[in-house]
Structure formats: C-alpha cells, structure tokens
Amino acid sequence: MAQENSLIGKYLEISGELAGCIGAETEKDLLVRRAIVINEHIGLCEQAVYVDKKVLDSYWVKIVELSAIPETINSVDSTDLVRKWLNMSTKKGEEICQSIHWF
C-alpha cells in the first residue's frame, strides 16, 4: 500500500523543465525515469536515474503532479540533456550531475 505522502507517480521538474517521472522511492533516493516533452506530450524513456532526495532542497528543483498520461518511448542516453536540466554553469548543478548515473 502506498504511503499518503509518496512521491511515486509525480514528476521532477528542474529549472522549470520536466526532467522525469518518479518510479520508486527509498528513504534517501528517488528513481526517476527520464521524460521528454514535445508539443505538450510527455514521453517516458527507458532510462532511469537515482537522485538523492537532498536535491529537493534546491530552489530550482520541485515535485509536480500532472494529469497528462505519459507514453513510453525509446531514446538514446544523452548527457547533454542532463547538463541542460541541471544548468551546468552552477557549482550545485555540477555536483548533482556527478551524482547522477543513467542505467
């Protein structure tokens, strides 16, 4: 049974852009499936990443709920997209990017 305050099924938004859908949650981490938004359609990629919950303390990262139904798509892992989402010009963005491991 899911906890009332569970983040599973919600979305991670970074710097105003949708980054992914939360698929699993532990005490310290979130498993986030990468999302791509094109023409207001959400596509969920097979790739997922573990994100430390500490990133939620950042002012440019937030959890959002969406009513859109995502579609699963195939895509190639792209470090450039991660760097874009995390605004690599900031020290905090660089630290977070180093803690992300797509698999």
DSSP file (Angstrom, degrees, kcal/mol; ACC not computed):
  #  RESIDUE AA STRUCTURE BP1 BP2  ACC     N-H-->O    O-->H-N    N-H-->O    O-->H-N    TCO  KAPPA ALPHA  PHI   PSI    X-CA   Y-CA   Z-CA
    1    1 A M              0   0    0      0, 0.0     2,-0.1     0, 0.0     0, 0.0   0.000 360.0 360.0 360.0 130.8    0.0    0.0    0.0
    2    2 A A        -     0   0    0      1,-0.1     2,-0.1     2,-0.1     0, 0.0  -0.426 360.0-112.3 -73.5 143.5    1.4    3.4   -1.0
    3    3 A Q    >   -     0   0    0     -2,-0.1     3,-1.6     1,-0.1    -1,-0.1  -0.417  23.7-118.5 -71.5 151.7    2.0    6.0    1.7
    4    4 A E  T 3  S+     0   0    0      1,-0.3    -1,-0.1    -2,-0.1    -2,-0.1   0.838 114.9  43.3 -61.0 -34.7   -0.2    9.0    1.6
    5    5 A N  T 3  S+     0   0    0      2,-0.0    -1,-0.3     0, 0.0    -2,-0.1   0.088  85.0 141.8-100.1  22.8    2.8   11.3    1.1
    6    6 A S    <   -     0   0    0     -3,-1.6    -4,-0.0     1,-0.1    19,-0.0  -0.328  44.9-152.8 -65.1 144.4    4.5    9.1   -1.5
    7    7 A L    >   +     0   0    0      2,-0.1     3,-2.1     3,-0.1    15,-0.3   0.483  54.6 124.5 -94.2  -5.4    6.2   10.8   -4.4
    8    8 A I  T 3  S+     0   0    0      1,-0.3    15,-0.2    15,-0.1     3,-0.1  -0.334  76.4  19.5 -61.5 131.6    5.7    7.8   -6.8
    9    9 A G  T 3  S+     0   0    0     13,-3.2    -1,-0.3     1,-0.4     2,-0.1   0.257 102.0 109.6  91.3 -11.3    3.9    8.8  -10.0
   10   10 A K    <   -     0   0    0     -3,-2.1    12,-3.1    12,-0.2    -1,-0.4  -0.426  67.0-115.0 -89.2 172.0    4.8   12.5   -9.5
   11   11 A Y  E     -AB  21  64A   0     53,-3.2    53,-2.8    10,-0.2     2,-0.5  -0.824   9.4-133.5-115.4 148.3    7.2   14.4  -11.7
   12   12 A L  E     -AB  20  63A   0      8,-2.9     7,-3.2    -2,-0.3     8,-1.4  -0.874  21.9-166.0 -98.4 124.9   10.6   16.0  -11.0
   13   13 A E  E     -AB  18  62A   0     49,-3.1    49,-2.5    -2,-0.5     2,-0.5  -0.950   2.6-169.2-114.2 130.5   10.9   19.5  -12.5
   14   14 A I  E >  S-AB  17  61A   0      3,-2.9     3,-1.9    -2,-0.5    47,-0.2  -0.981  71.9 -15.7-124.0 124.2   14.3   21.1  -12.8
   15   15 A S  T 3  S-     0   0    0     45,-3.3    -1,-0.2    -2,-0.5    46,-0.1   0.858 129.3 -52.3  51.9  40.3   14.7   24.8  -13.7
   16   16 A G  T 3  S+     0   0    0     44,-0.3     2,-0.4     1,-0.2    -1,-0.3   0.478 118.2 106.0  81.0   2.3   11.2   24.9  -14.9
   17   17 A E  E <  S-A   14   0A   0     -3,-1.9    -3,-2.9    68,-0.1     2,-0.3  -0.934  77.0-109.9-119.3 140.9   11.5   21.9  -17.2
   18   18 A L  E     +A   13   0A   0     -2,-0.4    -5,-0.2    -5,-0.2    19,-0.2  -0.493  35.6 175.5 -67.2 124.2   10.1   18.4  -16.7
   19   19 A A  E     -     0   0A   0     -7,-3.2    16,-2.3     1,-0.3     2,-0.3   0.800  52.0 -49.1-100.6 -37.6   13.0   16.0  -16.0
   20   20 A G  E     -AC  12  34A   0     -8,-1.4    -8,-2.9    14,-0.3     2,-0.4  -0.991  49.9 -85.6 177.8 175.8   11.3   12.8  -15.3
   21   21 A C  E     -AC  11  33A   0     12,-2.1    12,-3.0    -2,-0.3     2,-0.6  -0.885  40.1-121.3-107.0 133.3    8.7   10.7  -13.5
   22   22 A I  E     + C   0  32A   0    -12,-3.1   -13,-3.2    -2,-0.4    10,-0.2  -0.629  35.4 170.0 -77.5 118.7    9.3    9.2  -10.1
   23   23 A G  E     +     0   0A   0      8,-3.3     2,-0.3    -2,-0.6    -1,-0.2   0.666  62.9  11.4-104.1 -22.3    9.0    5.5  -10.3
   24   24 A A  E     - C   0  31A   0      7,-1.2     7,-2.7   -17,-0.1     2,-0.4  -0.986  61.1-157.2-154.5 157.4   10.4    4.4   -6.9
   25   25 A E  E     + C   0  30A   0     -2,-0.3     2,-0.2     5,-0.2     5,-0.2  -0.997   9.0 177.8-143.6 133.0   11.3    6.0   -3.6
   26   26 A T        -     0   0    0      3,-2.9    -2,-0.0    -2,-0.4     5,-0.0  -0.629  52.3 -88.3-116.9-176.4   13.6    4.9   -0.8
   27   27 A E  S    S+     0   0    0     -2,-0.2     3,-0.0     1,-0.2    -1,-0.0   0.858 125.6  18.1 -60.7 -34.9   14.4    6.8    2.4
   28   28 A K  S    S+     0   0    0      1,-0.1    25,-3.0    24,-0.1    26,-0.4   0.639 121.9  47.5-112.4 -19.1   17.3    8.6    0.7
   29   29 A D  E     - D   0  52A   0     23,-0.2    -3,-2.9    24,-0.1     2,-0.4  -0.838  53.8-148.3-130.7 160.5   16.8    8.3   -3.1
   30   30 A L  E     -CD  25  51A   0     21,-2.4    21,-3.0    -2,-0.3     2,-0.7  -0.981  16.7-141.4-120.6 139.0   14.3    8.7   -5.9
   31   31 A L  E     -CD  24  50A   0     -7,-2.7    -8,-3.3    -2,-0.4    -7,-1.2  -0.911  27.4-169.6 -98.2 115.8   14.3    6.5   -9.0
   32   32 A V  E     -CD  22  49A   0     17,-3.2    17,-2.2    -2,-0.7     2,-0.5  -0.926  16.2-145.9-116.0 122.6   13.4    8.9  -11.9
   33   33 A R  E     -CD  21  48A   0    -12,-3.0   -12,-2.1    -2,-0.5    15,-0.2  -0.732  34.6-108.8 -83.2 130.7   12.5    7.8  -15.4
   34   34 A R  E     -C   20   0A   0     13,-1.9    11,-3.1    -2,-0.5     2,-0.4  -0.314  35.7-157.1 -61.6 136.5   13.7   10.4  -17.9
   35   35 A A  E     - D   0  44A   0    -16,-2.3     2,-0.4     9,-0.2     9,-0.2  -0.916   9.7-162.9-118.3 144.1   10.9   12.4  -19.6
   36   36 A I  E     - D   0  43A   0      7,-2.8     7,-2.9    -2,-0.4     2,-0.6  -0.997   9.2-155.0-124.1 129.2   11.0   14.2  -22.9
   37   37 A V  E     + D   0  42A   0     -2,-0.4     2,-0.4     5,-0.2     5,-0.2  -0.917  18.5 169.0-108.4 122.5    8.3   16.8  -23.6
   38   38 A I  E >  S- D   0  41A   0      3,-2.3     3,-1.9    -2,-0.6    -2,-0.1  -0.986  71.6 -16.5-133.8 122.9    7.4   17.5  -27.2
   39   39 A N  T 3  S-     0   0    0     -2,-0.4    -1,-0.1     1,-0.3     3,-0.1   0.897 127.0 -53.6  50.7  47.2    4.4   19.6  -28.2
   40   40 A E  T 3  S+     0   0    0      1,-0.2     2,-0.4    28,-0.0    -1,-0.3   0.586 113.1 120.7  65.2  13.5    2.8   19.2  -24.8
   41   41 A H  E <   -D   38   0A   0     -3,-1.9    -3,-2.3    27,-0.0     2,-0.5  -0.896  56.2-141.1-105.0 137.6    3.1   15.4  -25.0
   42   42 A I  E     -D   37   0A   0     -2,-0.4    29,-2.2    27,-0.3     2,-0.5  -0.863  15.3-170.1-102.1 126.3    5.2   13.6  -22.3
   43   43 A G  E     -De  36  71A   0     -7,-2.9    -7,-2.8    -2,-0.5     2,-0.5  -0.965  10.2-150.6-113.5 130.1    7.3   10.7  -23.3
   44   44 A L  E     -De  35  72A   0     27,-3.7    29,-2.8    -2,-0.5    -9,-0.2  -0.881  14.9-146.5-100.6 126.1    9.0    8.5  -20.7
   45   45 A C  E     - e   0  73A   0    -11,-3.1    29,-0.2    -2,-0.5   -11,-0.1  -0.387  21.8-117.7 -84.5 164.6   12.3    6.9  -21.7
   46   46 A E  E    S+     0   0A   0     27,-0.6    -1,-0.1    29,-0.1    28,-0.1   0.806  89.5  95.0 -70.0 -28.9   13.5    3.5  -20.6
   47   47 A Q  E     -     0   0A   0     28,-0.1   -13,-1.9   -14,-0.1     2,-0.3  -0.335  55.2-177.5 -66.5 143.6   16.5    5.2  -18.9
   48   48 A A  E     -D   33   0A   0    -15,-0.2    55,-1.4    53,-0.1     2,-0.4  -0.935   9.7-157.1-137.7 161.7   16.2    5.9  -15.2
   49   49 A V  E     -DF  32 102A   0    -17,-2.2   -17,-3.2    -2,-0.3     2,-0.5  -0.996  18.6-126.5-141.5 142.7   18.4    7.6  -12.7
   50   50 A Y  E     -D   31   0A   0     51,-0.5     2,-0.5    -2,-0.4    51,-0.4  -0.806  29.7-167.9 -87.4 128.9   18.7    7.5   -8.9
   51   51 A V  E     -D   30   0A   0    -21,-3.0   -21,-2.4    -2,-0.5     2,-0.2  -0.974  23.0-120.9-120.9 129.3   18.6   11.0   -7.5
   52   52 A D  E >   -D   29   0A   0     -2,-0.5     3,-2.0   -23,-0.2   -23,-0.2  -0.473  20.7-129.8 -65.3 134.6   19.5   11.8   -3.9
   53   53 A K  G >  S+     0   0    0    -25,-3.0     3,-1.7     1,-0.3     4,-0.2   0.679 100.3  80.0 -62.0 -16.4   16.5   13.4   -2.1
   54   54 A K  G >  S+     0   0    0    -26,-0.4     3,-1.8     1,-0.3    -1,-0.3   0.781  78.5  69.3 -62.2 -25.0   18.8   16.2   -1.0
   55   55 A V  G X  S+     0   0    0     -3,-2.0     3,-1.7     1,-0.3    -1,-0.3   0.749  83.6  71.8 -66.0 -20.0   18.4   17.8   -4.4
   56   56 A L  G <  S+     0   0    0     -3,-1.7    -1,-0.3     1,-0.3    -2,-0.2   0.676  85.0  67.8 -67.8 -15.1   14.8   18.5   -3.5
   57   57 A D  G <  S+     0   0    0     -3,-1.8    -1,-0.3    -4,-0.2    -2,-0.2   0.622  79.7 101.5 -76.8 -12.7   16.1   21.2   -1.1
   58   58 A S  S X  S-     0   0    0     -3,-1.7     3,-1.2    -4,-0.2    -3,-0.0  -0.460  76.3-133.7 -73.8 143.4   17.3   23.2   -4.1
   59   59 A Y  T 3  S+     0   0    0      1,-0.2    -1,-0.1    -2,-0.1    -3,-0.0   0.691 104.9  53.5 -70.5 -17.5   15.1   26.2   -5.1
   60   60 A W  T 3  S+     0   0    0    -45,-0.1   -45,-3.3   -46,-0.0     2,-0.4   0.293  98.1  73.2-102.5  10.5   15.3   25.2   -8.8
   61   61 A V  E <   +B   14   0A   0     -3,-1.2     2,-0.3   -47,-0.2   -47,-0.2  -0.988  59.4 160.4-121.7 131.1   14.1   21.6   -8.2
   62   62 A K  E     -B   13   0A   0    -49,-2.5   -49,-3.1    -2,-0.4     2,-0.4  -0.983  37.5-118.9-147.3 161.0   10.5   20.8   -7.4
   63   63 A I  E     -B   12   0A   0     -2,-0.3     2,-0.3   -51,-0.2   -51,-0.2  -0.845  34.4-175.5 -98.3 131.9    7.9   18.0   -7.4
   64   64 A V  E     -B   11   0A   0    -53,-2.8   -53,-3.2    -2,-0.4     2,-0.5  -0.934  20.5-138.7-128.5 152.7    4.9   18.5   -9.6
   65   65 A E        -     0   0    0     -2,-0.3     2,-0.4   -55,-0.2   -55,-0.1  -0.936  23.4-171.6-108.6 133.1    1.7   16.5  -10.3
   66   66 A L        -     0   0    0     -2,-0.5    -2,-0.0     2,-0.1     0, 0.0  -0.936  26.0-152.3-125.3 147.6    0.4   16.3  -13.8
   67   67 A S        +     0   0    0     -2,-0.4    -1,-0.1     2,-0.1     2,-0.0   0.573  65.2 109.8 -91.6  -9.9   -2.8   14.9  -15.3
   68   68 A A        -     0   0    0      1,-0.1    -2,-0.1   -27,-0.0   -27,-0.0  -0.360  69.5-129.4 -66.3 144.0   -1.2   14.1  -18.6
   69   69 A I        -     0   0    0     -2,-0.0   -27,-0.3   -26,-0.0    -1,-0.1  -0.860  26.1-138.8 -96.0 117.6   -0.7   10.4  -19.4
   70   70 A P        -     0   0    0      0, 0.0     2,-0.4     0, 0.0   -27,-0.2  -0.339   6.3-141.2 -76.0 157.1    2.9    9.7  -20.5
   71   71 A E  E     -e   43   0A   0    -29,-2.2   -27,-3.7    -2,-0.1     2,-0.4  -0.915  19.7-119.1-113.1 144.4    3.9    7.4  -23.3
   72   72 A T  E     +e   44   0A   0     -2,-0.4     2,-0.3   -29,-0.2   -27,-0.2  -0.708  38.8 179.1 -83.1 131.2    6.9    5.1  -23.1
   73   73 A I  E     -e   45   0A   0    -29,-2.8   -27,-0.6    -2,-0.4     2,-0.4  -0.899  28.1-121.0-129.0 158.5    9.5    5.9  -25.9
   74   74 A N        +     0   0    0     -2,-0.3     2,-0.3   -29,-0.2   -29,-0.1  -0.841  43.0 155.5 -96.4 135.6   12.8    4.5  -26.9
   75   75 A S        -     0   0    0     -2,-0.4     2,-0.4     0, 0.0   -29,-0.1  -0.961  42.5-103.1-151.8 168.4   15.7    7.0  -26.8
   76   76 A V        -     0   0    0     -2,-0.3   -31,-0.0     1,-0.1    -2,-0.0  -0.798  46.3 -99.8 -97.4 138.2   19.4    7.2  -26.5
   77   77 A D        -     0   0    0     -2,-0.4     2,-0.5     1,-0.1    -1,-0.1  -0.291  40.6-163.8 -54.9 135.1   21.0    8.3  -23.2
   78   78 A S     >  -     0   0    0      1,-0.1     4,-1.3     2,-0.0     3,-0.4  -0.898  22.6-175.6-133.0 104.9   22.0   11.9  -23.5
   79   79 A T  H  > S+     0   0    0     -2,-0.5     4,-2.6     1,-0.2     5,-0.2   0.827  87.9  64.7 -63.3 -31.4   24.4   13.5  -21.0
   80   80 A D  H  > S+     0   0    0      1,-0.2     4,-2.2     2,-0.2    -1,-0.2   0.887  99.9  50.6 -60.9 -39.1   23.8   16.8  -22.8
   81   81 A L  H  > S+     0   0    0     -3,-0.4     4,-2.7     2,-0.2    -1,-0.2   0.908 110.0  50.1 -65.0 -40.5   20.2   16.8  -21.7
   82   82 A V  H  X S+     0   0    0     -4,-1.3     4,-2.2     1,-0.2    -2,-0.2   0.936 110.8  49.2 -61.8 -45.7   21.1   16.1  -18.1
   83   83 A R  H  <>S+     0   0    0     -4,-2.6     5,-1.2     1,-0.2     4,-0.4   0.890 111.0  50.5 -61.5 -38.9   23.6   19.0  -18.2
   84   84 A K  H ><5S+     0   0    0     -4,-2.2     3,-1.1     1,-0.2    -2,-0.2   0.942 111.4  47.6 -63.3 -47.7   21.0   21.3  -19.7
   85   85 A W  H 3<5S+     0   0    0     -4,-2.7    -1,-0.2     1,-0.3    -2,-0.2   0.859 115.1  45.9 -61.7 -35.2   18.4   20.4  -17.0
   86   86 A L  T 3<5S-     0   0    0     -4,-2.2     4,-0.3    -5,-0.2    -1,-0.3   0.370 104.6-127.1 -94.3   6.0   21.0   20.9  -14.2
   87   87 A N  T X 5 -     0   0    0     -3,-1.1     3,-2.2    -4,-0.4     6,-0.3   0.958  19.8-154.6  48.5  73.7   22.4   24.2  -15.5
   88   88 A M  T 3 <S+     0   0    0     -5,-1.2    -1,-0.2     1,-0.3     6,-0.1   0.528  81.4  80.5 -62.6  -5.6   26.0   23.1  -15.5
   89   89 A S  T 3  S+     0   0    0      4,-0.1     2,-0.3     5,-0.0    -1,-0.3   0.620  83.9  75.7 -75.4  -9.6   27.2   26.7  -15.1
   90   90 A T  S <> S-     0   0    0     -3,-2.2     4,-1.9    -4,-0.3     5,-0.1  -0.769  81.3-132.6-103.4 149.8   26.4   26.4  -11.4
   91   91 A K  H  > S+     0   0    0     -2,-0.3     4,-2.2     1,-0.2     5,-0.1   0.905 109.7  51.8 -62.7 -42.0   28.6   24.6   -8.8
   92   92 A K  H  > S+     0   0    0      1,-0.2     4,-2.4     2,-0.2    -1,-0.2   0.903 107.6  52.8 -63.3 -40.9   25.5   22.9   -7.4
   93   93 A G  H  > S+     0   0    0     -6,-0.3     4,-2.5     1,-0.2    -1,-0.2   0.899 108.8  49.7 -60.5 -41.5   24.4   21.7  -10.9
   94   94 A E  H  X S+     0   0    0     -4,-1.9     4,-1.9    -7,-0.2    -1,-0.2   0.901 110.1  50.9 -64.2 -41.3   27.9   20.2  -11.4
   95   95 A E  H  X S+     0   0    0     -4,-2.2     4,-0.8     1,-0.2    -2,-0.2   0.916 112.5  45.8 -62.7 -43.3   27.7   18.4   -8.0
   96   96 A I  H >X S+     0   0    0     -4,-2.4     3,-0.9     1,-0.2     4,-0.5   0.917 109.5  54.3 -67.0 -42.8   24.3   16.9   -8.8
   97   97 A C  H >< S+     0   0    0     -4,-2.5     3,-1.0     1,-0.3    -1,-0.2   0.875 105.4  54.0 -59.6 -37.4   25.3   15.9  -12.3
   98   98 A Q  H 3< S+     0   0    0     -4,-1.9    -1,-0.3     1,-0.2    -2,-0.2   0.747 106.8  52.4 -68.8 -22.4   28.2   14.0  -10.9
   99   99 A S  H << S+     0   0    0     -3,-0.9     2,-0.4    -4,-0.8    -1,-0.2   0.497  91.8  93.4 -91.0  -3.4   25.8   12.1   -8.6
  100  100 A I    <<  -     0   0    0     -3,-1.0     2,-0.4    -4,-0.5   -49,-0.1  -0.765  49.9-178.7 -95.0 133.0   23.5   11.0  -11.5
  101  101 A H        -     0   0    0     -2,-0.4   -51,-0.5   -51,-0.4     2,-0.2  -0.905  13.7-153.0-132.7 104.3   24.1    7.6  -13.1
  102  102 A W  B      F   49   0A   0     -2,-0.4   -53,-0.2   -53,-0.1   -55,-0.1  -0.503 360.0 360.0 -70.5 143.5   21.8    6.7  -16.0
  103  103 A F              0   0    0    -55,-1.4    -1,-0.1    -2,-0.2   -54,-0.1   0.317 360.0 360.0-140.4 360.0   21.4    2.9  -16.4
